[in-house]
Structures are given as structure tokens and as C-alpha cells.
Amino acid sequence: MCGICGFYSKREISINNLIQMNDTMVHRGPDDHGEQIFEIRHAYSVGLAHRRLSIMDLSAMGHQPMVSGDGRVSVVFNGEIYNFLELRQELKDYTFLSSCDTEVIIAAYLKWGISCVDRFNGMFAIAIFDREDDNLYLVRDRIGKKPLYYYLESGNLSFASELKPLMAMRGFRKEIETDILGNYLNHWCIPAPYSIFKNVYKLEPGCILRFQYGTVTTNRYWGVTDKYHELFKNPVRDFETAKAELKNKLLDAVKTRMKADVPVGVFLSGGYDSSLGCAMAQHLSDKPVKTYCIGFEQADYNEAPFAKKVAEHLGTAHTELYISDADMYKMVEELPHCYDEPFADNSQIATMLVSKLAKQDVSVVLTGDGGDEFFGGYNVYSKLQRAQKIDWIGAMIYQAKKIPLVNKKCFQNMPLLLRMVSDERNQEIKTQVGINNYIRAIDEMLINKGMSSYFPFESKYGVREWDIRRMLLDMETYLPNEILCKVDRASMKYSLECRCPILDKNVMEYSYRLPQNMKDEKGNQKKILKSIVHEYIPKELMERPKTGFGVPMNDWLMHQLRGQLEDYIDSNYLKRQGIFDVENTRQLVLSYLGSGDKGKDSGANYSKIVWPFFVFQQWYERYIC
């Protein structure tokens, strides 16, 4: 796990500026760094830089930028290629000088060209420069585990693992992309390919970008929709067969992720996904695996007692740390530096704290990310199954609302399922409905309404079942843009590498062959994963309501952060920004602050908008003011 940055430009960018850019990511790679600039044709120069967190081959031979023996290819790379040893056996004609996976990337590129990425199983953001034709390739892993930004301006390109290096580059312009703010306020993150800045983009998961002399092209080498339809043509119908094959693929994924030249641990919340990885890691280990969990004072979202019971059953070397609201509150001021574009999933704070705890002992941890999206773990999937069955009722209610003489008050307190099928009949956003009031409030806050607050492209999935459609949507949007971004920034703040067995290429692709009733069968969510976990851990230790990390967001906004929030809605401040509608923004926030415990209709329910608004303003104060 590392950080990379660089450029392909006619601008005059010095080696000192490149070093400055690279040093903004010292947290991603405190063990070593390297920078390189060279002149090429047509008055362009190319710069490559790397910050190293040593995980495999701790020697100086793993230094980057790494150059091929003939000097043709230079590479900087962030991540892990888990099947690099197998690939190395196919590349025996190349003379290797190191035992690290970076050199395998070079050898694979020289043999197979850029199509070599199809053979990689791992998490990666890679920059490859080929001096033979002056092509620069940027590559991102299939599901977006590793981040990669790029900046296009006047025929020049620069790239980085985070925004901080780009902001440190000579000539970079901090122009806010207001078109995406509605989507941000709704989803609490900024979806690829967009970023908070104009002309800065996230390379989308599963994509390759090629840049040569000012011309940029991108293509997708792996995509959720295409892979799902390709692989579901060959479904696995027998549950026991599917379970056995999936178990073997997960064991292989865990085994490869335990390989490192530094200590490895596991995040253990006590839920199914983290417990699965922990149980398999302990099964494969000849000594107690180090596991980590944080506990909270509030019992309603404290998972530590459950994690402790799982750890005791498995025999892991368990470490838990109870943290107070004050401990969490101290992290709020760290958010703009850790997440250098607005990001408002408040579980990021707990993830930062558990990462800090684990880093005291290990440099690598396994996580359970991806289980919900690939195996049907979210409640919304079960709700969509039920909602689709009553869609005909929703059509009738939708039409009834249009009749002038009908009393509209009778529709105000409908159950969620009826709202899901009647509020919106647009099939492009059918699985995202039920939040229309929030969307309207967000639109009223913004001067520039910009792009849709929804993801209006559900028809592209070509799937009739709403729950499957939403799972595919979440794999493409929520998982990489929110979950994986959260974990990457929180863990790398403390130079900790997170590895996700469930997001192994073979596991993801096998999941596409499984019928939905093996994942979510009438509310029995993650059925097949649960069945595998029960082979290691008794069912009675696992069956409990899903909680997850949380923070006392409302309490903070109402009390400790209240003064800061009120400053952020000052009329003059909002006018100078020119982003938010002054009257509507002030009205929404003041209504929220005055709501207290008066109930959902008083403004209290708008915390889901006020919190990301606060986080944006905090970011704006840090980077723009």
C-alpha cells in the first residue's frame, strides 16, 4: 500500500515541486520515496513519484519508480497483486532483480502489453510509462479498492492517489465543481468519475486511461454489468455445491491476503463479514491471529461484546478499546485533512480510530468489506423484493394523487413500501425512491442544481428484479465511492493496509453465478455466507441485529458544533461563497437547530442533509478560504 503521483505535461514542473506533491502523502508511504522526471518528444516531460509503505520485499529492491532492465518502462504502483507469484512463473524469460509484485507488473506489461491487467488479481492503482511510444497508462482495479485522481488542463495531465498532491502542484486551480454538490449532499460522497474540483476526475473502477501528447482515451476492461450478465448465463443451481465452491474461493482469498513480510491482523466487529474473514484466517494460521475492535459507551451501536465472544470462540489474540464520545469528537477536526474532498459518512471516525488501534501492532489488516453488496446484506434489498410485488398498487396511488378532488392528506403518512412504489414512477431511479423530500430540500439549497441527486441509469443493468438491480447499482456506486473510500483514507491516515477477501476477483465473479435466493431469500440476508460462517462459529453467537459504527451526530450538531454550524450559515459568508441559496439554506439549518426533540416534522429529520453540509463547509474553510 502506497501513494503515487505524477504528470505528463508541457508545463514547467520542477523536481522540487514533484517532491512537494509526493510529500503531501507521507502518511500513505512513510518508509521510502522516489521521484523521477524525464524529457520526451514534442516538448513534453513526464514525472513519476511514489511514497512507499513496505509490505512485500522490504529491501531497497522494491524502490519506485521502478524501471525495466532495458530502461523502456517505468512504473509507480499503489496496492497489491495477490497472484504475482503465479504470474512470475509465466514470466520466466524476464530477469527479475526483486521479489516484489511491482516488478511482475513491468514484466507482464513487456510480454502482454496493457492487456496484462486482465491477468492481475488484486487491488491497485498503477501508472505505467512506456518510452517506446511515450504512452502513459493509468489503471484502476476492478471494484475501485485503490483511489486514482487525474487532472486534465490545456493538453496536460497530472495524477495522484489523493487530491492533496494535485493541490500542491504548480498552476493547479481550485475551482469547485458545483454540479455534483446535490449528489454529494444526498449520498455523502462524490461519485466517480467526478471530484470536488473542475477538470479533476476519478478514474472509474475497472478502467484504463491512455495519455499521449495531449490526447486522452479510456476504456473499461472489467465492469459490473457486463460481468454479471456474462457469468449468470452459467448459474450454480445446487446450494451445497455453491457453498463448497464459494468457501474454497474465500479460503484462497484469505490465504493470499495473509502473505506479507510484516505483521497481519483482522478487523473484527462480530458481524458476519468480518467474522468470516477472521474465522478463515485463524483456521489457516498456526498461532492466534491478532484481531481488533473498538467499543462505544452507547449500547445501541456497541458491537464490542459480540466481537469479544467471537474472538474467544476462535481463539484469536483480541484487542479491544472502548472510546468515548469525546474521543470521537476530537477526530472531527481531522476530517478535512484525512478526506481531502468532502466526505460525510460519519462512520469514518470509528474507522479511523480502529485503524489507529491496529497500527500499534500490525501494518496489514483483513476487512469484511463487500459482503453486503455482493451477497444481499442490506435491508433495502429485502424491502425492494416486497415493494416490487405491490408495484401495481403504487401505480394506482400515483394516479390518484393527480385527481384534483382527492384529499392529499391521506397520502402523507403512508408506509415506506407504499411510498417506494408510488412517489416516483421513473424506472431509471426505481430502486432509489422514498427520499423525495430530501431531494427537494437539497435542490432548494443549491444555486446551481447541477446533475441529478439520483443515479438515473438503472435501465442499463437490464435486470427486472429490483433487488438485484439495486445490488448492481451499489456495487458500482456506493461500494467504491463510499465504503472503500472511507476505509482507504481512514486506514492510510495511519499507514495501515486493508485487504478485503470478499472483493477478490474470483469471489466477486463467482457471486454473479449464484441465484438471488442463495443471497437474500425472503429476508434471510447473506444466506450462503451465513451458512459458511456457521461451520466455524455457532449460530447463537452470530444471530443478532445489524448495528455498525456510528457517532452522536445530532448531539454534536446541536451542541459542540452548533456555533461553527451557525457561522457556516452566516448570510454574508454564504453570499461570498456563491454556492448555496442564502434564504433556503438558512431556513433549513435553523429549522433543524430549533427542532430539538419535537419530532420528525419539525426539521429534526434533516440531519442527513445538515451533516454533509457541515462537512462541506469545514472542507471549504480548510482548502478554499
Long-range contacts (C-beta under 8 A, 24 or more apart in sequence): 1-28, 1-29, 1-53, 1-55, 1-78, 1-79, 1-80, 1-492, 1-495, 1-496, 1-497, 1-498, 2-28, 2-29, 2-50, 2-51, 2-52, 2-53, 2-64, 2-77, 2-78, 2-79, 2-161, 3-28, 3-29, 3-50, 3-51, 3-78, 3-160, 3-161, 3-162, 3-165, 3-492, 4-48, 4-49, 4-50, 4-51, 4-64, 4-76, 4-77, 4-78, 4-125, 4-127, 4-148, 4-159, 4-160, 4-161, 5-49, 5-158, 5-159, 5-160, 5-161, 5-165, 5-166, 6-46, 6-47, 6-48, 6-49, 6-76, 6-127, 6-158, 6-159, 6-160, 7-45, 7-46, 7-47, 7-156, 7-157, 7-158, 7-159, 7-169, 8-44, 8-45, 8-46, 8-129, 8-136, 8-156, 8-157, 8-158, 8-211, 9-44, 9-45, 9-47, 9-156, 9-157, 9-158, 10-43, 10-44, 10-45, 10-155, 10-156, 11-156, 11-170, 11-171, 12-170, 13-37, 13-45, 13-47, 13-169, 13-170, 14-170, 15-47, 17-168, 17-169, 17-170, 18-47, 18-49, 19-49, 20-168, 21-49, 21-160, 21-165, 21-166, 21-168, 21-169, 22-49, 22-50, 22-51, 22-165, 24-162, 24-164, 24-165, 24-167, 24-168, 25-51, 25-160, 25-161, 25-162, 25-164, 25-165, 26-51, 27-492, 27-493, 27-494, 27-495, 28-53, 28-78, 28-161, 28-162, 28-492, 28-495, 29-53, 29-495, 30-495, 32-60, 32-62, 32-63, 34-63, 34-64, 34-65, 35-65, 36-65, 36-74, 40-131, 40-134, 41-134, 41-213, 42-213, 44-134, 44-213, 46-129, 46-134, 46-136, 48-74, 48-76, 48-127, 48-129, 49-76, 49-165, 50-76, 50-77, 53-363, 53-495, 53-497, 54-261, 54-262, 55-80, 55-260, 55-261, 55-262, 55-363, 55-364, 55-497, 56-80, 56-99, 56-100, 56-101, 56-259, 56-260, 56-261, 57-98, 57-99, 57-100, 57-261, 58-261, 58-262, 59-98, 61-97, 61-98, 61-99, 61-100, 62-98, 62-100, 62-102, 64-102, 66-102, 66-103, 66-106, 67-106, 68-106, 68-107, 68-110, 69-94, 69-95, 69-97, 71-131, 72-110, 72-130, 72-131, 72-132, 73-106, 73-109, 73-110, 73-128, 73-129, 73-130, 73-131, 74-128, 74-129, 74-131, 75-102, 75-105, 75-106, 75-109, 75-126, 75-127, 75-128, 75-129, 76-126, 76-127, 77-101, 77-102, 77-105, 77-124, 77-125, 77-126, 77-127, 78-124, 78-125, 78-126, 78-146, 78-148, 78-161, 79-122, 79-123, 79-124, 79-125, 79-126, 79-141, 79-145, 79-146, 80-122, 80-123, 80-124, 80-497, 80-499, 81-105, 81-120, 81-121, 81-122, 81-124, 82-121, 82-122, 82-253, 82-256, 82-257, 82-259, 82-504, 83-119, 83-120, 83-121, 83-122, 83-256, 84-122, 87-119, 87-120, 114-139, 114-208, 114-210, 115-221, 117-208, 117-221, 118-221, 118-222, 121-504, 121-505, 121-506, 122-505, 123-499, 123-500, 123-503, 125-161, 125-203, 127-159, 133-212, 134-212, 134-213, 135-210, 135-211, 135-212, 136-210, 136-211, 136-212, 137-208, 137-209, 137-210, 137-211, 138-203, 138-208, 138-209, 138-211, 139-203, 139-207, 139-208, 139-209, 140-203, 140-204, 140-205, 140-206, 140-207, 141-205, 141-206, 142-205, 142-206, 142-222, 142-505, 142-508, 143-205, 143-206, 143-370, 143-475, 143-479, 143-480, 143-484, 143-503, 143-508, 144-192, 144-204, 144-205, 144-206, 144-479, 144-480, 144-481, 144-484, 145-480, 145-484, 145-488, 145-500, 145-503, 146-488, 147-202, 147-485, 147-488, 148-202, 148-203, 149-195, 149-200, 149-201, 149-202, 149-203, 150-200, 150-201, 150-203, 150-209, 151-197, 151-199, 151-200, 151-201, 152-199, 152-201, 152-216, 153-199, 155-214, 156-214, 157-211, 157-216, 162-340, 162-489, 163-195, 163-196, 163-197, 163-200, 163-340, 163-341, 164-340, 166-197, 166-200, 167-340, 167-623, 173-197, 173-198, 173-199, 174-623, 174-624, 175-199, 176-579, 176-624, 178-446, 178-447, 178-448, 178-450, 178-579, 179-448, 179-450, 179-451, 180-450, 180-451, 181-446, 181-448, 181-450, 181-579, 181-616, 182-439, 182-442, 182-443, 182-446, 182-449, 182-450, 182-451, 182-452, 182-453, 183-450, 183-451, 183-452, 183-453, 184-342, 184-344, 184-612, 184-616, 185-442, 185-445, 185-446, 185-453, 185-609, 185-612, 185-613, 185-616, 186-435, 186-438, 186-439, 186-442, 186-453, 186-454, 187-453, 187-477, 187-478, 187-481, 187-482, 188-343, 188-344, 188-345, 188-482, 188-611, 188-612, 189-343, 189-344, 189-345, 189-481, 189-482, 189-485, 190-341, 190-342, 190-343, 190-481, 191-455, 191-477, 191-481, 192-480, 192-481, 195-341, 196-341, 196-342, 196-619, 197-341, 205-476, 205-480, 224-472, 224-475, 224-476, 225-460, 225-461, 225-462, 225-472, 225-476, 227-508, 227-509, 227-512, 228-461, 228-472, 228-512, 229-462, 230-512, 231-509, 231-510, 231-512, 231-513, 232-512, 232-513, 234-513, 235-513, 235-514, 235-515, 236-513, 236-514, 236-515, 237-515, 239-518, 239-528, 242-513, 242-514, 242-518, 242-528, 243-528, 243-531, 243-532, 245-510, 246-507, 246-510, 246-511, 246-514, 246-528, 246-532, 247-532, 247-535, 249-504, 249-506, 249-507, 249-510, 250-276, 250-280, 250-501, 250-502, 250-504, 250-507, 250-532, 251-280, 251-283, 251-284, 252-504, 252-506, 253-501, 253-502, 253-504, 253-506, 253-507, 254-280, 254-281, 254-284, 254-366, 254-501, 255-284, 256-504, 257-364, 257-366, 257-499, 257-500, 257-501, 258-284, 258-285, 258-366, 260-363, 260-364, 262-362, 262-363, 262-364, 263-290, 263-361, 263-362, 263-363, 263-364, 264-289, 264-290, 264-362, 264-363, 264-364, 264-365, 264-366, 265-289, 265-290, 265-291, 265-292, 265-358, 265-361, 265-362, 265-364, 265-365, 265-366, 266-290, 266-291, 266-292, 266-316, 266-365, 266-366, 266-367, 267-291, 267-292, 267-293, 267-354, 267-358, 267-365, 267-366, 267-367, 267-368, 267-498, 268-292, 268-293, 268-307, 268-310, 268-311, 268-316, 268-318, 269-293, 269-303, 269-306, 269-307, 269-368, 269-548, 269-549, 270-303, 270-304, 270-305, 270-306, 270-307, 270-308, 270-309, 270-310, 271-303, 271-306, 271-368, 271-546, 271-548, 272-368, 272-371, 272-377, 272-526, 272-529, 272-530, 272-533, 272-542, 273-368, 273-369, 273-370, 273-371, 273-372, 273-377, 273-502, 273-526, 273-529, 274-307, 274-367, 274-368, 275-310, 275-368, 275-533, 275-536, 275-537, 275-542, 276-368, 276-371, 276-502, 276-529, 276-532, 276-533, 276-536, 277-366, 277-367, 277-368, 277-501, 277-502, 278-310, 278-311, 278-314, 278-316, 278-366, 279-314, 279-533, 279-536, 279-537, 280-501, 280-536, 281-366, 282-314, 282-315, 282-316, 283-536, 288-315, 288-316, 288-317, 289-314, 289-316, 289-317, 290-316, 290-317, 290-319, 290-358, 290-361, 290-362, 291-316, 291-317, 291-318, 291-319, 292-318, 292-319, 292-320, 292-354, 292-357, 292-358, 292-365, 293-318, 293-319, 293-320, 293-321, 293-354, 294-320, 294-321, 294-322, 294-323, 294-350, 294-353, 294-354, 294-357, 295-320, 295-321, 295-322, 295-323, 296-322, 296-323, 296-350, 296-550, 297-322, 297-324, 297-325, 298-550, 298-552, 300-547, 301-547, 301-548, 301-549, 301-550, 302-547, 303-547, 303-548, 306-541, 306-544, 309-541, 310-537, 310-541, 310-542, 313-537, 313-538, 313-541, 314-536, 314-537, 319-357, 319-358, 319-361, 321-353, 321-357, 323-350, 323-353, 325-551, 325-552, 325-555, 327-353, 328-353, 328-551, 328-552, 329-556, 329-560, 332-556, 332-561, 332-618, 334-493, 335-615, 335-618, 335-619, 336-618, 336-619, 336-621, 336-622, 336-623, 337-622, 338-489, 338-490, 338-493, 339-485, 339-489, 339-619, 340-619, 340-623, 341-619, 342-612, 342-615, 342-616, 342-619, 343-485, 343-486, 343-489, 343-615, 344-611, 344-612, 344-615, 344-616, 345-482, 345-486, 346-550, 346-551, 346-553, 346-611, 347-486, 347-548, 347-549, 347-550, 347-551, 348-486, 348-489, 348-490, 349-549, 349-551, 350-549, 350-550, 350-551, 351-486, 351-487, 351-490, 351-491, 351-549, 352-490, 352-493, 352-494, 355-490, 355-491, 355-493, 355-494, 355-496, 355-498, 356-493, 356-494, 358-496, 359-494, 359-495, 359-496, 362-496, 363-495, 363-496, 363-497, 364-496, 364-497, 364-498, 364-499, 365-491, 365-496, 365-497, 365-498, 365-499, 366-498, 366-499, 366-500, 366-501, 367-487, 367-498, 367-499, 367-500, 368-500, 368-502, 369-479, 369-483, 369-484, 369-487, 369-498, 369-500, 369-502, 369-503, 370-479, 370-500, 370-502, 370-503, 370-508, 371-502, 371-526, 371-529, 372-474, 372-526, 373-471, 373-474, 373-475, 373-478, 373-479, 373-483, 374-471, 374-475, 374-502, 374-507, 374-508, 374-511, 375-502, 375-511, 375-519, 375-525, 375-526, 375-528, 375-529, 376-467, 376-471, 376-516, 376-519, 376-520, 376-525, 376-526, 376-527, 377-525, 377-526, 377-546, 378-474, 378-525, 379-525, 379-546, 380-431, 380-470, 381-467, 381-470, 381-471, 381-520, 381-525, 382-467, 382-520, 382-522, 382-523, 382-525, 383-416, 383-417, 383-420, 384-420, 384-431, 384-466, 384-467, 384-470, 385-465, 385-466, 385-467, 385-520, 385-522, 385-523, 386-417, 387-417, 387-420, 387-421, 387-466, 388-421, 388-465, 388-466, 388-467, 390-417, 390-418, 390-421, 391-421, 393-418, 393-421, 393-422, 394-418, 394-420, 394-421, 394-422, 394-425, 395-421, 395-422, 395-425, 397-421, 397-422, 398-422, 398-423, 398-425, 426-456, 427-458, 427-459, 428-454, 428-456, 428-457, 428-458, 428-459, 429-454, 429-455, 429-456, 429-458, 430-458, 430-466, 430-469, 431-458, 431-466, 431-467, 431-469, 431-470, 431-473, 432-458, 432-470, 432-473, 438-606, 438-608, 438-609, 441-588, 441-606, 441-609, 442-609, 444-581, 444-584, 444-588, 445-580, 445-581, 445-584, 445-585, 445-588, 445-609, 445-613, 446-579, 446-580, 446-581, 447-578, 447-579, 447-580, 447-581, 448-579, 465-516, 467-516, 467-520, 468-516, 553-607, 553-611, 554-604, 554-607, 557-592, 557-593, 557-607, 557-610, 557-611, 557-614, 558-593, 558-596, 561-614, 562-593, 564-614, 564-618, 565-589, 565-593, 565-610, 565-614, 565-617, 566-593, 568-613, 568-614, 568-617, 568-618, 577-620, 580-613, 585-613, 589-613
